[in-house]
Amino acid sequence: MPDTSTPPATMRHGILKVWYSGTYLADVQLVGSLTTWLKSIPVARDIASAEMVAGRNVLVAMLDDTNPADAAVVAVWV
């Protein structure tokens, strides 16, 4: 029987706003919200730094929707 005490992770579409290449962190605005920005969230290290251009689409994995500190960028596309 699966563990139902922990909600499943969710994936959210975002727009890259700021890229901190030295720390591999990013600021992301979630699509559908003008006011919700995730600040300084980790970015998967297998994403090339050159791909992290402000304005690009990103996929954000959120382990807990109520805790932005549990979010990470896992993909980027044009």
PQR file with spaces between the fields and no chain letter, atoms N, CA, C, O and H, PARSE charges and radii, in Angstrom:
ATOM       1  N    MET     1       0.845   -1.176    0.000 -0.4000 1.5000
ATOM       2  CA   MET     1       0.000    0.000    0.000 -0.0000 2.0000
ATOM       3  C    MET     1       0.896    1.246    0.000  0.5500 1.7000
ATOM       4  O    MET     1       1.827    1.333    0.801 -0.5500 1.4000
ATOM       5  N    PRO     2       0.622    2.217   -0.898 -0.5600 1.5000
ATOM       6  CA   PRO     2       1.459    3.414   -0.958  0.2800 2.0000
ATOM       7  C    PRO     2       1.309    4.288    0.276  0.5500 1.7000
ATOM       8  O    PRO     2       0.266    4.301    0.931 -0.5500 1.4000
ATOM       9  N    ASP     3       2.379    5.020    0.575 -0.4000 1.5000
ATOM      10  CA   ASP     3       2.373    5.954    1.700 -0.0000 2.0000
ATOM      11  C    ASP     3       1.589    7.198    1.290  0.5500 1.7000
ATOM      12  O    ASP     3       2.001    7.914    0.377 -0.5500 1.4000
ATOM      13  H    ASP     3       3.226    5.010    0.043  0.4000 1.0000
ATOM      14  N    THR     4       0.470    7.463    1.950 -0.4000 1.5000
ATOM      15  CA   THR     4      -0.355    8.623    1.616 -0.0000 2.0000
ATOM      16  C    THR     4      -0.173    9.757    2.613  0.5500 1.7000
ATOM      17  O    THR     4      -0.875   10.765    2.529 -0.5500 1.4000
ATOM      18  H    THR     4       0.135    6.882    2.692  0.4000 1.0000
ATOM      19  N    SER     5       0.750    9.616    3.550 -0.4000 1.5000
ATOM      20  CA   SER     5       0.953   10.663    4.543 -0.0000 2.0000
ATOM      21  C    SER     5       1.710   11.851    3.967  0.5500 1.7000
ATOM      22  O    SER     5       1.618   12.955    4.502 -0.5500 1.4000
ATOM      23  H    SER     5       1.321    8.798    3.618  0.4000 1.0000
ATOM      24  N    THR     6       2.457   11.646    2.887 -0.4000 1.5000
ATOM      25  CA   THR     6       3.192   12.722    2.243 -0.0000 2.0000
ATOM      26  C    THR     6       2.573   12.990    0.877  0.5500 1.7000
ATOM      27  O    THR     6       2.473   12.081    0.052 -0.5500 1.4000
ATOM      28  H    THR     6       2.532   10.748    2.452  0.4000 1.0000
ATOM      29  N    PRO     7       2.158   14.228    0.632 -0.5600 1.5000
ATOM      30  CA   PRO     7       1.565   14.506   -0.676  0.2800 2.0000
ATOM      31  C    PRO     7       2.605   14.369   -1.783  0.5500 1.7000
ATOM      32  O    PRO     7       3.792   14.586   -1.539 -0.5500 1.4000
ATOM      33  N    PRO     8       2.184   14.015   -2.988 -0.5600 1.5000
ATOM      34  CA   PRO     8       3.144   13.855   -4.083  0.2800 2.0000
ATOM      35  C    PRO     8       3.705   15.210   -4.515  0.5500 1.7000
ATOM      36  O    PRO     8       3.076   16.251   -4.327 -0.5500 1.4000
ATOM      37  N    ALA     9       4.881   15.171   -5.088 -0.4000 1.5000
ATOM      38  CA   ALA     9       5.484   16.385   -5.625 -0.0000 2.0000
ATOM      39  C    ALA     9       4.661   16.887   -6.797  0.5500 1.7000
ATOM      40  O    ALA     9       4.027   16.103   -7.503 -0.5500 1.4000
ATOM      41  H    ALA     9       5.392   14.325   -5.241  0.4000 1.0000
ATOM      42  N    THR    10       4.672   18.188   -7.000 -0.4000 1.5000
ATOM      43  CA   THR    10       3.975   18.767   -8.135 -0.0000 2.0000
ATOM      44  C    THR    10       4.989   19.446   -9.045  0.5500 1.7000
ATOM      45  O    THR    10       6.057   19.869   -8.603 -0.5500 1.4000
ATOM      46  H    THR    10       5.187   18.825   -6.427  0.4000 1.0000
ATOM      47  N    MET    11       4.639   19.541  -10.312 -0.4000 1.5000
ATOM      48  CA   MET    11       5.473   20.239  -11.288 -0.0000 2.0000
ATOM      49  C    MET    11       4.742   21.504  -11.692  0.5500 1.7000
ATOM      50  O    MET    11       3.542   21.482  -11.966 -0.5500 1.4000
ATOM      51  H    MET    11       3.771   19.198  -10.671  0.4000 1.0000
ATOM      52  N    ARG    12       5.477   22.608  -11.727 -0.4000 1.5000
ATOM      53  CA   ARG    12       4.878   23.895  -12.091 -0.0000 2.0000
ATOM      54  C    ARG    12       5.674   24.535  -13.211  0.5500 1.7000
ATOM      55  O    ARG    12       6.896   24.401  -13.276 -0.5500 1.4000
ATOM      56  H    ARG    12       6.452   22.626  -11.504  0.4000 1.0000
ATOM      57  N    HIS    13       4.980   25.226  -14.085 -0.4000 1.5000
ATOM      58  CA   HIS    13       5.598   25.972  -15.184 -0.0000 2.0000
ATOM      59  C    HIS    13       5.974   27.351  -14.650  0.5500 1.7000
ATOM      60  O    HIS    13       5.169   28.012  -13.994 -0.5500 1.4000
ATOM      61  H    HIS    13       3.987   25.335  -14.033  0.4000 1.0000
ATOM      62  N    GLY    14       7.210   27.779  -14.937 -0.4000 1.5000
ATOM      63  CA   GLY    14       7.655   29.084  -14.493 -0.0000 2.0000
ATOM      64  C    GLY    14       8.427   29.802  -15.585  0.5500 1.7000
ATOM      65  O    GLY    14       8.744   29.229  -16.628 -0.5500 1.4000
ATOM      66  H    GLY    14       7.864   27.241  -15.470  0.4000 1.0000
ATOM      67  N    ILE    15       8.721   31.069  -15.324 -0.4000 1.5000
ATOM      68  CA   ILE    15       9.536   31.896  -16.199 -0.0000 2.0000
ATOM      69  C    ILE    15      10.775   32.312  -15.409  0.5500 1.7000
ATOM      70  O    ILE    15      10.672   32.867  -14.315 -0.5500 1.4000
ATOM      71  H    ILE    15       8.463   31.534  -14.477  0.4000 1.0000
ATOM      72  N    LEU    16      11.939   32.037  -15.979 -0.4000 1.5000
ATOM      73  CA   LEU    16      13.190   32.415  -15.322 -0.0000 2.0000
ATOM      74  C    LEU    16      13.325   33.931  -15.319  0.5500 1.7000
ATOM      75  O    LEU    16      13.251   34.566  -16.371 -0.5500 1.4000
ATOM      76  H    LEU    16      12.022   31.586  -16.867  0.4000 1.0000
ATOM      77  N    LYS    17      13.519   34.504  -14.155 -0.4000 1.5000
ATOM      78  CA   LYS    17      13.664   35.953  -14.031 -0.0000 2.0000
ATOM      79  C    LYS    17      15.114   36.344  -13.760  0.5500 1.7000
ATOM      80  O    LYS    17      15.624   37.288  -14.364 -0.5500 1.4000
ATOM      81  H    LYS    17      13.579   33.988  -13.300  0.4000 1.0000
ATOM      82  N    VAL    18      15.784   35.624  -12.854 -0.4000 1.5000
ATOM      83  CA   VAL    18      17.169   35.931  -12.504 -0.0000 2.0000
ATOM      84  C    VAL    18      17.936   34.630  -12.354  0.5500 1.7000
ATOM      85  O    VAL    18      17.435   33.673  -11.765 -0.5500 1.4000
ATOM      86  H    VAL    18      15.369   34.857  -12.363  0.4000 1.0000
ATOM      87  N    TRP    19      19.162   34.594  -12.892 -0.4000 1.5000
ATOM      88  CA   TRP    19      20.024   33.418  -12.822 -0.0000 2.0000
ATOM      89  C    TRP    19      21.304   33.792  -12.088  0.5500 1.7000
ATOM      90  O    TRP    19      22.002   34.724  -12.488 -0.5500 1.4000
ATOM      91  H    TRP    19      19.569   35.372  -13.370  0.4000 1.0000
ATOM      92  N    TYR    20      21.610   33.076  -11.028 -0.4000 1.5000
ATOM      93  CA   TYR    20      22.827   33.282  -10.239 -0.0000 2.0000
ATOM      94  C    TYR    20      23.793   32.147  -10.570  0.5500 1.7000
ATOM      95  O    TYR    20      23.782   31.106   -9.913 -0.5500 1.4000
ATOM      96  H    TYR    20      21.043   32.319  -10.704  0.4000 1.0000
ATOM      97  N    SER    21      24.629   32.351  -11.591 -0.4000 1.5000
ATOM      98  CA   SER    21      25.459   31.262  -12.112 -0.0000 2.0000
ATOM      99  C    SER    21      26.483   30.742  -11.102  0.5500 1.7000
ATOM     100  O    SER    21      26.816   29.557  -11.118 -0.5500 1.4000
ATOM     101  H    SER    21      24.638   33.196  -12.125  0.4000 1.0000
ATOM     102  N    GLY    22      26.972   31.591  -10.247 -0.4000 1.5000
ATOM     103  CA   GLY    22      27.987   31.167   -9.279 -0.0000 2.0000
ATOM     104  C    GLY    22      27.465   30.200   -8.234  0.5500 1.7000
ATOM     105  O    GLY    22      28.219   29.384   -7.705 -0.5500 1.4000
ATOM     106  H    GLY    22      26.702   32.554  -10.234  0.4000 1.0000
ATOM     107  N    THR    23      26.183   30.289   -7.936 -0.4000 1.5000
ATOM     108  CA   THR    23      25.600   29.436   -6.895 -0.0000 2.0000
ATOM     109  C    THR    23      24.590   28.431   -7.431  0.5500 1.7000
ATOM     110  O    THR    23      24.071   27.604   -6.682 -0.5500 1.4000
ATOM     111  H    THR    23      25.570   30.952   -8.366  0.4000 1.0000
ATOM     112  N    TYR    24      24.313   28.505   -8.737 -0.4000 1.5000
ATOM     113  CA   TYR    24      23.305   27.654   -9.379 -0.0000 2.0000
ATOM     114  C    TYR    24      21.946   27.787   -8.690  0.5500 1.7000
ATOM     115  O    TYR    24      21.278   26.801   -8.378 -0.5500 1.4000
ATOM     116  H    TYR    24      24.735   29.177   -9.345  0.4000 1.0000
ATOM     117  N    LEU    25      21.567   29.049   -8.467 -0.4000 1.5000
ATOM     118  CA   LEU    25      20.258   29.378   -7.916 -0.0000 2.0000
ATOM     119  C    LEU    25      19.538   30.281   -8.908  0.5500 1.7000
ATOM     120  O    LEU    25      20.177   30.920   -9.744 -0.5500 1.4000
ATOM     121  H    LEU    25      22.110   29.850   -8.720  0.4000 1.0000
ATOM     122  N    ALA    26      18.210   30.337   -8.821 -0.4000 1.5000
ATOM     123  CA   ALA    26      17.429   31.155   -9.750 -0.0000 2.0000
ATOM     124  C    ALA    26      16.217   31.745   -9.045  0.5500 1.7000
ATOM     125  O    ALA    26      15.711   31.197   -8.066 -0.5500 1.4000
ATOM     126  H    ALA    26      17.691   29.818   -8.142  0.4000 1.0000
ATOM     127  N    ASP    27      15.764   32.888   -9.576 -0.4000 1.5000
ATOM     128  CA   ASP    27      14.482   33.460   -9.189 -0.0000 2.0000
ATOM     129  C    ASP    27      13.517   33.149  -10.328  0.5500 1.7000
ATOM     130  O    ASP    27      13.821   33.392  -11.495 -0.5500 1.4000
ATOM     131  H    ASP    27      16.175   33.333  -10.372  0.4000 1.0000
ATOM     132  N    VAL    28      12.356   32.611   -9.980 -0.4000 1.5000
ATOM     133  CA   VAL    28      11.392   32.149  -10.976 -0.0000 2.0000
ATOM     134  C    VAL    28      10.015   32.703  -10.647  0.5500 1.7000
ATOM     135  O    VAL    28       9.587   32.686   -9.493 -0.5500 1.4000
ATOM     136  H    VAL    28      12.109   32.413   -9.031  0.4000 1.0000
ATOM     137  N    GLN    29       9.320   33.196  -11.677 -0.4000 1.5000
ATOM     138  CA   GLN    29       7.924   33.594  -11.531 -0.0000 2.0000
ATOM     139  C    GLN    29       7.061   32.451  -12.024  0.5500 1.7000
ATOM     140  O    GLN    29       7.230   31.979  -13.148 -0.5500 1.4000
ATOM     141  H    GLN    29       9.668   33.209  -12.614  0.4000 1.0000
ATOM     142  N    LEU    30       6.137   32.005  -11.187 -0.4000 1.5000
ATOM     143  CA   LEU    30       5.251   30.920  -11.593 -0.0000 2.0000
ATOM     144  C    LEU    30       4.219   31.443  -12.587  0.5500 1.7000
ATOM     145  O    LEU    30       3.634   32.507  -12.381 -0.5500 1.4000
ATOM     146  H    LEU    30       5.999   32.388  -10.274  0.4000 1.0000
ATOM     147  N    VAL    31       3.996   30.695  -13.664 -0.4000 1.5000
ATOM     148  CA   VAL    31       3.028   31.082  -14.686 -0.0000 2.0000
ATOM     149  C    VAL    31       1.630   31.075  -14.070  0.5500 1.7000
ATOM     150  O    VAL    31       1.263   30.162  -13.331 -0.5500 1.4000
ATOM     151  H    VAL    31       4.471   29.831  -13.832  0.4000 1.0000
ATOM     152  N    GLY    32       0.868   32.102  -14.388 -0.4000 1.5000
ATOM     153  CA   GLY    32      -0.482   32.222  -13.856 -0.0000 2.0000
ATOM     154  C    GLY    32      -0.553   33.100  -12.629  0.5500 1.7000
ATOM     155  O    GLY    32      -1.639   33.354  -12.109 -0.5500 1.4000
ATOM     156  H    GLY    32       1.165   32.845  -14.988  0.4000 1.0000
ATOM     157  N    SER    33       0.591   33.568  -12.158 -0.4000 1.5000
ATOM     158  CA   SER    33       0.605   34.439  -10.991 -0.0000 2.0000
ATOM     159  C    SER    33       1.569   35.592  -11.225  0.5500 1.7000
ATOM     160  O    SER    33       2.755   35.385  -11.483 -0.5500 1.4000
ATOM     161  H    SER    33       1.473   33.362  -12.580  0.4000 1.0000
ATOM     162  N    LEU    34       1.050   36.794  -11.133 -0.4000 1.5000
ATOM     163  CA   LEU    34       1.913   37.964  -11.285 -0.0000 2.0000
ATOM     164  C    LEU    34       2.721   38.242  -10.027  0.5500 1.7000
ATOM     165  O    LEU    34       3.742   38.928  -10.084 -0.5500 1.4000
ATOM     166  H    LEU    34       0.087   36.962  -10.923  0.4000 1.0000
ATOM     167  N    THR    35       2.276   37.720   -8.902 -0.4000 1.5000
ATOM     168  CA   THR    35       2.925   38.047   -7.633 -0.0000 2.0000
ATOM     169  C    THR    35       3.742   36.918   -7.023  0.5500 1.7000
ATOM     170  O    THR    35       4.522   37.165   -6.103 -0.5500 1.4000
ATOM     171  H    THR    35       1.447   37.162   -8.856  0.4000 1.0000
ATOM     172  N    THR    36       3.590   35.688   -7.504 -0.4000 1.5000
ATOM     173  CA   THR    36       4.307   34.570   -6.896 -0.0000 2.0000
ATOM     174  C    THR    36       5.654   34.358   -7.573  0.5500 1.7000
ATOM     175  O    THR    36       5.732   33.899   -8.712 -0.5500 1.4000
ATOM     176  H    THR    36       2.957   35.487   -8.251  0.4000 1.0000
ATOM     177  N    TRP    37       6.701   34.699   -6.853 -0.4000 1.5000
ATOM     178  CA   TRP    37       8.071   34.477   -7.307 -0.0000 2.0000
ATOM     179  C    TRP    37       8.742   33.565   -6.297  0.5500 1.7000
ATOM     180  O    TRP    37       8.595   33.743   -5.088 -0.5500 1.4000
ATOM     181  H    TRP    37       6.638   35.073   -5.927  0.4000 1.0000
ATOM     182  N    LEU    38       9.471   32.597   -6.796 -0.4000 1.5000
ATOM     183  CA   LEU    38      10.296   31.744   -5.936 -0.0000 2.0000
ATOM     184  C    LEU    38      11.704   32.305   -6.018  0.5500 1.7000
ATOM     185  O    LEU    38      12.277   32.384   -7.105 -0.5500 1.4000
ATOM     186  H    LEU    38       9.590   32.452   -7.778  0.4000 1.0000
ATOM     187  N    LYS    39      12.262   32.690   -4.898 -0.4000 1.5000
ATOM     188  CA   LYS    39      13.560   33.359   -4.860 -0.0000 2.0000
ATOM     189  C    LYS    39      14.666   32.380   -4.470  0.5500 1.7000
ATOM     190  O    LYS    39      14.525   31.596   -3.532 -0.5500 1.4000
ATOM     191  H    LYS    39      11.797   32.625   -4.015  0.4000 1.0000
ATOM     192  N    SER    40      15.761   32.446   -5.211 -0.4000 1.5000
ATOM     193  CA   SER    40      16.981   31.674   -4.913 -0.0000 2.0000
ATOM     194  C    SER    40      16.708   30.189   -4.733  0.5500 1.7000
ATOM     195  O    SER    40      17.133   29.588   -3.746 -0.5500 1.4000
ATOM     196  H    SER    40      15.876   33.082   -5.974  0.4000 1.0000
ATOM     197  N    ILE    41      15.992   29.593   -5.698 -0.4000 1.5000
ATOM     198  CA   ILE    41      15.759   28.152   -5.618 -0.0000 2.0000
ATOM     199  C    ILE    41      16.863   27.422   -6.393  0.5500 1.7000
ATOM     200  O    ILE    41      17.395   27.956   -7.367 -0.5500 1.4000
ATOM     201  H    ILE    41      15.647   30.082   -6.499  0.4000 1.0000
ATOM     202  N    PRO    42      17.202   26.221   -5.968 -0.5600 1.5000
ATOM     203  CA   PRO    42      18.268   25.464   -6.637  0.2800 2.0000
ATOM     204  C    PRO    42      17.902   25.076   -8.063  0.5500 1.7000
ATOM     205  O    PRO    42      16.731   24.898   -8.398 -0.5500 1.4000
ATOM     206  N    VAL    43      18.927   24.951   -8.889 -0.4000 1.5000
ATOM     207  CA   VAL    43      18.775   24.527  -10.279 -0.0000 2.0000
ATOM     208  C    VAL    43      19.570   23.234  -10.454  0.5500 1.7000
ATOM     209  O    VAL    43      20.692   23.125   -9.959 -0.5500 1.4000
ATOM     210  H    VAL    43      19.878   25.095   -8.618  0.4000 1.0000
ATOM     211  N    ALA    44      18.998   22.261  -11.151 -0.4000 1.5000
ATOM     212  CA   ALA    44      19.686   20.988  -11.402 -0.0000 2.0000
ATOM     213  C    ALA    44      21.023   21.265  -12.086  0.5500 1.7000
ATOM     214  O    ALA    44      21.087   22.038  -13.042 -0.5500 1.4000
ATOM     215  H    ALA    44      18.087   22.350  -11.553  0.4000 1.0000
ATOM     216  N    ARG    45      22.083   20.635  -11.598 -0.4000 1.5000
ATOM     217  CA   ARG    45      23.430   20.878  -12.112 -0.0000 2.0000
ATOM     218  C    ARG    45      23.651   20.334  -13.514  0.5500 1.7000
ATOM     219  O    ARG    45      24.651   20.673  -14.146 -0.5500 1.4000
ATOM     220  H    ARG    45      22.031   20.007  -10.822  0.4000 1.0000
ATOM     221  N    ASP    46      22.750   19.503  -14.017 -0.4000 1.5000
ATOM     222  CA   ASP    46      22.926   18.996  -15.384 -0.0000 2.0000
ATOM     223  C    ASP    46      22.364   19.952  -16.428  0.5500 1.7000
ATOM     224  O    ASP    46      22.424   19.666  -17.623 -0.5500 1.4000
ATOM     225  H    ASP    46      21.938   19.227  -13.503  0.4000 1.0000
ATOM     226  N    ILE    47      21.817   21.086  -15.990 -0.4000 1.5000
ATOM     227  CA   ILE    47      21.365   22.125  -16.912 -0.0000 2.0000
ATOM     228  C    ILE    47      22.541   23.060  -17.163  0.5500 1.7000
ATOM     229  O    ILE    47      23.103   23.626  -16.226 -0.5500 1.4000
ATOM     230  H    ILE    47      21.767   21.319  -15.018  0.4000 1.0000
ATOM     231  N    ALA    48      22.908   23.219  -18.428 -0.4000 1.5000
ATOM     232  CA   ALA    48      24.050   24.082  -18.780 -0.0000 2.0000
ATOM     233  C    ALA    48      23.754   25.529  -18.400  0.5500 1.7000
ATOM     234  O    ALA    48      22.651   26.030  -18.617 -0.5500 1.4000
ATOM     235  H    ALA    48      22.452   22.759  -19.189  0.4000 1.0000
ATOM     236  N    SER    49      24.745   26.179  -17.837 -0.4000 1.5000
ATOM     237  CA   SER    49      24.603   27.572  -17.430 -0.0000 2.0000
ATOM     238  C    SER    49      24.182   28.463  -18.597  0.5500 1.7000
ATOM     239  O    SER    49      23.415   29.409  -18.413 -0.5500 1.4000
ATOM     240  H    SER    49      25.641   25.772  -17.660  0.4000 1.0000
ATOM     241  N    ALA    50      24.678   28.164  -19.790 -0.4000 1.5000
ATOM     242  CA   ALA    50      24.353   28.960  -20.970 -0.0000 2.0000
ATOM     243  C    ALA    50      22.869   28.894  -21.339  0.5500 1.7000
ATOM     244  O    ALA    50      22.368   29.778  -22.033 -0.5500 1.4000
ATOM     245  H    ALA    50      25.301   27.396  -19.939  0.4000 1.0000
ATOM     246  N    GLU    51      22.166   27.864  -20.886 -0.4000 1.5000
ATOM     247  CA   GLU    51      20.735   27.717  -21.165 -0.0000 2.0000
ATOM     248  C    GLU    51      19.870   28.580  -20.246  0.5500 1.7000
ATOM     249  O    GLU    51      18.695   28.813  -20.531 -0.5500 1.4000
ATOM     250  H    GLU    51      22.573   27.145  -20.322  0.4000 1.0000
ATOM     251  N    MET    52      20.447   29.048  -19.157 -0.4000 1.5000
ATOM     252  CA   MET    52      19.686   29.784  -18.155 -0.0000 2.0000
ATOM     253  C    MET    52      19.636   31.272  -18.501  0.5500 1.7000
ATOM     254  O    MET    52      20.373   32.084  -17.940 -0.5500 1.4000
ATOM     255  H    MET    52      21.401   28.860  -18.925  0.4000 1.0000
ATOM     256  N    VAL    53      18.754   31.604  -19.432 -0.4000 1.5000
ATOM     257  CA   VAL    53      18.598   32.969  -19.927 -0.0000 2.0000
ATOM     258  C    VAL    53      17.265   33.516  -19.416  0.5500 1.7000
ATOM     259  O    VAL    53      16.232   32.857  -19.533 -0.5500 1.4000
ATOM     260  H    VAL    53      18.155   30.944  -19.887  0.4000 1.0000
ATOM     261  N    ALA    54      17.296   34.712  -18.854 -0.4000 1.5000
ATOM     262  CA   ALA    54      16.075   35.324  -18.330 -0.0000 2.0000
ATOM     263  C    ALA    54      14.988   35.344  -19.409  0.5500 1.7000
ATOM     264  O    ALA    54      15.244   35.674  -20.567 -0.5500 1.4000
ATOM     265  H    ALA    54      18.135   35.247  -18.758  0.4000 1.0000
ATOM     266  N    GLY    55      13.785   34.985  -19.001 -0.4000 1.5000
ATOM     267  CA   GLY    55      12.652   34.941  -19.920 -0.0000 2.0000
ATOM     268  C    GLY    55      12.334   33.552  -20.438  0.5500 1.7000
ATOM     269  O    GLY    55      11.262   33.332  -21.002 -0.5500 1.4000
ATOM     270  H    GLY    55      13.577   34.717  -18.061  0.4000 1.0000
ATOM     271  N    ARG    56      13.255   32.607  -20.252 -0.4000 1.5000
ATOM     272  CA   ARG    56      12.993   31.245  -20.723 -0.0000 2.0000
ATOM     273  C    ARG    56      12.023   30.527  -19.797  0.5500 1.7000
ATOM     274  O    ARG    56      11.877   30.876  -18.626 -0.5500 1.4000
ATOM     275  H    ARG    56      14.125   32.786  -19.794  0.4000 1.0000
ATOM     276  N    ASN    57      11.365   29.515  -20.353 -0.4000 1.5000
ATOM     277  CA   ASN    57      10.457   28.660  -19.588 -0.0000 2.0000
ATOM     278  C    ASN    57      11.263   27.676  -18.748  0.5500 1.7000
ATOM     279  O    ASN    57      12.296   27.168  -19.186 -0.5500 1.4000
ATOM     280  H    ASN    57      11.484   29.232  -21.305  0.4000 1.0000
ATOM     281  N    VAL    58      10.779   27.417  -17.540 -0.4000 1.5000
ATOM     282  CA   VAL    58      11.420   26.423  -16.676 -0.0000 2.0000
ATOM     283  C    VAL    58      10.348   25.522  -16.065  0.5500 1.7000
ATOM     284  O    VAL    58       9.192   25.914  -15.909 -0.5500 1.4000
ATOM     285  H    VAL    58       9.940   27.830  -17.185  0.4000 1.0000
ATOM     286  N    LEU    59      10.765   24.316  -15.729 -0.4000 1.5000
ATOM     287  CA   LEU    59       9.908   23.382  -15.020 -0.0000 2.0000
ATOM     288  C    LEU    59      10.409   23.313  -13.584  0.5500 1.7000
ATOM     289  O    LEU    59      11.577   23.019  -13.330 -0.5500 1.4000
ATOM     290  H    LEU    59      11.705   23.998  -15.856  0.4000 1.0000
ATOM     291  N    VAL    60       9.503   23.590  -12.652 -0.4000 1.5000
ATOM     292  CA   VAL    60       9.858   23.622  -11.242 -0.0000 2.0000
ATOM     293  C    VAL    60       9.209   22.438  -10.534  0.5500 1.7000
ATOM     294  O    VAL    60       7.990   22.275  -10.565 -0.5500 1.4000
ATOM     295  H    VAL    60       8.555   23.829  -12.858  0.4000 1.0000
ATOM     296  N    ALA    61      10.030   21.623   -9.901 -0.4000 1.5000
ATOM     297  CA   ALA    61       9.518   20.524   -9.072 -0.0000 2.0000
ATOM     298  C    ALA    61       9.329   21.068   -7.658  0.5500 1.7000
ATOM     299  O    ALA    61      10.244   21.649   -7.074 -0.5500 1.4000
ATOM     300  H    ALA    61      11.021   21.756   -9.876  0.4000 1.0000
ATOM     301  N    MET    62       8.127   20.871   -7.119 -0.4000 1.5000
ATOM     302  CA   MET    62       7.825   21.353   -5.773 -0.0000 2.0000
ATOM     303  C    MET    62       7.433   20.171   -4.903  0.5500 1.7000
ATOM     304  O    MET    62       6.390   19.550   -5.110 -0.5500 1.4000
ATOM     305  H    MET    62       7.383   20.400   -7.593  0.4000 1.0000
ATOM     306  N    LEU    63       8.278   19.867   -3.930 -0.4000 1.5000
ATOM     307  CA   LEU    63       8.001   18.739   -3.042 -0.0000 2.0000
ATOM     308  C    LEU    63       6.873   19.065   -2.068  0.5500 1.7000
ATOM     309  O    LEU    63       6.157   18.176   -1.607 -0.5500 1.4000
ATOM     310  H    LEU    63       9.125   20.371   -3.761  0.4000 1.0000
ATOM     311  N    ASP    64       6.729   20.344   -1.763 -0.4000 1.5000
ATOM     312  CA   ASP    64       5.685   20.791   -0.842 -0.0000 2.0000
ATOM     313  C    ASP    64       5.190   22.146   -1.337  0.5500 1.7000
ATOM     314  O    ASP    64       5.934   23.125   -1.288 -0.5500 1.4000
ATOM     315  H    ASP    64       7.311   21.066   -2.137  0.4000 1.0000
ATOM     316  N    ASP    65       3.956   22.220   -1.810 -0.4000 1.5000
ATOM     317  CA   ASP    65       3.415   23.462   -2.362 -0.0000 2.0000
ATOM     318  C    ASP    65       3.370   24.599   -1.353  0.5500 1.7000
ATOM     319  O    ASP    65       3.317   25.767   -1.738 -0.5500 1.4000
ATOM     320  H    ASP    65       3.352   21.424   -1.850  0.4000 1.0000
ATOM     321  N    THR    66       3.390   24.270   -0.070 -0.4000 1.5000
ATOM     322  CA   THR    66       3.321   25.309    0.956 -0.0000 2.0000
ATOM     323  C    THR    66       4.694   25.774    1.411  0.5500 1.7000
ATOM     324  O    THR    66       4.795   26.683    2.234 -0.5500 1.4000
ATOM     325  H    THR    66       3.433   23.321    0.242  0.4000 1.0000
ATOM     326  N    ASN    67       5.767   25.157    0.882 -0.4000 1.5000
ATOM     327  CA   ASN    67       7.125   25.515    1.302 -0.0000 2.0000
ATOM     328  C    ASN    67       8.009   25.728    0.074  0.5500 1.7000
ATOM     329  O    ASN    67       8.559   24.761   -0.455 -0.5500 1.4000
ATOM     330  H    ASN    67       5.684   24.418    0.213  0.4000 1.0000
ATOM     331  N    PRO    68       8.157   26.959   -0.389 -0.5600 1.5000
ATOM     332  CA   PRO    68       8.967   27.224   -1.584  0.2800 2.0000
ATOM     333  C    PRO    68      10.424   26.790   -1.449  0.5500 1.7000
ATOM     334  O    PRO    68      11.112   26.620   -2.455 -0.5500 1.4000
ATOM     335  N    ALA    69      10.895   26.613   -0.234 -0.4000 1.5000
ATOM     336  CA   ALA    69      12.280   26.163   -0.037 -0.0000 2.0000
ATOM     337  C    ALA    69      12.478   24.736   -0.522  0.5500 1.7000
ATOM     338  O    ALA    69      13.614   24.291   -0.687 -0.5500 1.4000
ATOM     339  H    ALA    69      10.336   26.752    0.584  0.4000 1.0000
ATOM     340  N    ASP    70      11.390   24.016   -0.750 -0.4000 1.5000
ATOM     341  CA   ASP    70      11.467   22.638   -1.250 -0.0000 2.0000
ATOM     342  C    ASP    70      11.309   22.552   -2.767  0.5500 1.7000
ATOM     343  O    ASP    70      10.971   21.491   -3.292 -0.5500 1.4000
ATOM     344  H    ASP    70      10.468   24.377   -0.615  0.4000 1.0000
ATOM     345  N    ALA    71      11.550   23.655   -3.474 -0.4000 1.5000
ATOM     346  CA   ALA    71      11.395   23.696   -4.921 -0.0000 2.0000
ATOM     347  C    ALA    71      12.773   23.654   -5.599  0.5500 1.7000
ATOM     348  O    ALA    71      13.784   24.033   -5.008 -0.5500 1.4000
ATOM     349  H    ALA    71      11.825   24.517   -3.048  0.4000 1.0000
ATOM     350  N    ALA    72      12.784   23.180   -6.860 -0.4000 1.5000
ATOM     351  CA   ALA    72      14.022   23.172   -7.661 -0.0000 2.0000
ATOM     352  C    ALA    72      13.661   23.229   -9.137  0.5500 1.7000
ATOM     353  O    ALA    72      12.654   22.666   -9.566 -0.5500 1.4000
ATOM     354  H    ALA    72      11.962   22.872   -7.340  0.4000 1.0000
ATOM     355  N    VAL    73      14.501   23.920   -9.912 -0.4000 1.5000
ATOM     356  CA   VAL    73      14.349   23.956  -11.362 -0.0000 2.0000
ATOM     357  C    VAL    73      14.956   22.673  -11.914  0.5500 1.7000
ATOM     358  O    VAL    73      16.110   22.355  -11.629 -0.5500 1.4000
ATOM     359  H    VAL    73      15.319   24.378   -9.564  0.4000 1.0000
ATOM     360  N    VAL    74      14.173   21.933  -12.707 -0.4000 1.5000
ATOM     361  CA   VAL    74      14.648   20.654  -13.237 -0.0000 2.0000
ATOM     362  C    VAL    74      14.746   20.618  -14.757  0.5500 1.7000
ATOM     363  O    VAL    74      15.303   19.670  -15.310 -0.5500 1.4000
ATOM     364  H    VAL    74      13.235   22.192  -12.938  0.4000 1.0000
ATOM     365  N    ALA    75      14.209   21.645  -15.454 -0.4000 1.5000
ATOM     366  CA   ALA    75      14.292   21.696  -16.907 -0.0000 2.0000
ATOM     367  C    ALA    75      14.136   23.140  -17.368  0.5500 1.7000
ATOM     368  O    ALA    75      13.556   23.973  -16.671 -0.5500 1.4000
ATOM     369  H    ALA    75      13.757   22.416  -15.004  0.4000 1.0000
ATOM     370  N    VAL    76      14.671   23.420  -18.567 -0.4000 1.5000
ATOM     371  CA   VAL    76      14.548   24.752  -19.168 -0.0000 2.0000
ATOM     372  C    VAL    76      14.332   24.579  -20.664  0.5500 1.7000
ATOM     373  O    VAL    76      14.894   23.670  -21.276 -0.5500 1.4000
ATOM     374  H    VAL    76      15.142   22.744  -19.133  0.4000 1.0000
ATOM     375  N    TRP    77      13.507   25.463  -21.261 -0.4000 1.5000
ATOM     376  CA   TRP    77      13.290   25.429  -22.714 -0.0000 2.0000
ATOM     377  C    TRP    77      12.944   26.836  -23.186  0.5500 1.7000
ATOM     378  O    TRP    77      12.627   27.724  -22.394 -0.5500 1.4000
ATOM     379  H    TRP    77      13.051   26.201  -20.764  0.4000 1.0000
ATOM     380  N    VAL    78      13.014   27.006  -24.491 -0.4000 1.5000
ATOM     381  CA   VAL    78      12.759   28.321  -25.101 -0.0000 2.0000
ATOM     382  C    VAL    78      11.271   28.577  -25.163  0.5500 1.7000
ATOM     383  O    VAL    78      10.844   29.628  -25.641 -0.5500 1.4000
ATOM     384  H    VAL    78      13.271   26.284  -25.134  0.4000 1.0000
